[in-house]
Amino acid sequence: MKTHMTAFIFHCRIEKKLSNKTIKAYETDLKQFAHFIGSKNTKAIGKTELKAYFLHLSHFSRKTIKRKIATLKAFFSYLEFEELIEHNPFRKVRIKIKDDLILPKTLSVPEIEQILKTLYQSKNAISDLKSYTYKEVIRNIAVIELLLASGIRVSELCSLKRSNITPDFSLIKIQGKGNKERTIPITNTATQAALKANYKHFRPSIKKQSHLFINRFGNPLSEQSVRLLVKKLSKAARIQRNITPHVFRHSFATLLLEGGADIRYIQHLLGHSSIMVTQIYTHVNERKKTELLISKNPRNLITI
């Protein structure tokens, strides 16, 4: 089992070139399965063992169970293709798990305005324009502006390089999940100005590191730093709930949909491989319609 796991992970990392995040998830899931199976040989694993393992996973969320099963399916498909096992046990197992429908958290337009207002006020409050504090605020503005204007994932934002953006900062090229590329126009002048200001103030470090967003040590900005920035900024803007960088992504998609954008364009902008993933935002839109009718329905004006 251990030898087969090592070969599979090597295949995923070198041949399929999957992301480190996906590789880590695969390793975690396979180690858990190996612990459950014990000393049993991979070739001896069949339908009975898989069903027992599925039962063992029942305390996890549906989404987690689906991921762990998907990992095993990929693992056994690889073993079968490489002729390391004679029979794929999943060929005799039928399992269908529906995800819980959890509507994504979004920011309202007033909340977005408050976040931006807080950011720009903090910039205007700094008198020493050569201080690192000022540079940091300039960078933070660019980070938040880009999250709002593009729906970019935090991992994509942190790996963004200067070469991925046109000279006039009007178009960015994103390397998304599965190494899939997509382009997003930056049409808002405030966002373009923020990106240009960030480049101006961090130019030496950006040229050295090639990454667009740089921390105080001259290294690429980390995902954790962006999460902490969003958390701190939300608190300063007096938003009374947990906000993450992904909430900006949800807000970007939801506001586009509410503005009449075609869902297939939104799918491309977000980098979703399937339209089914993007469909979640139609549920948010339906909720908005319901809220609108509750508060604004003309029938409410009639007392009869």
Beta strands, then each sheet from edge to edge (+ up, - down):
strand 1: 171-175
strand 2: 181-185
sheet 1: 1+ 2-
end
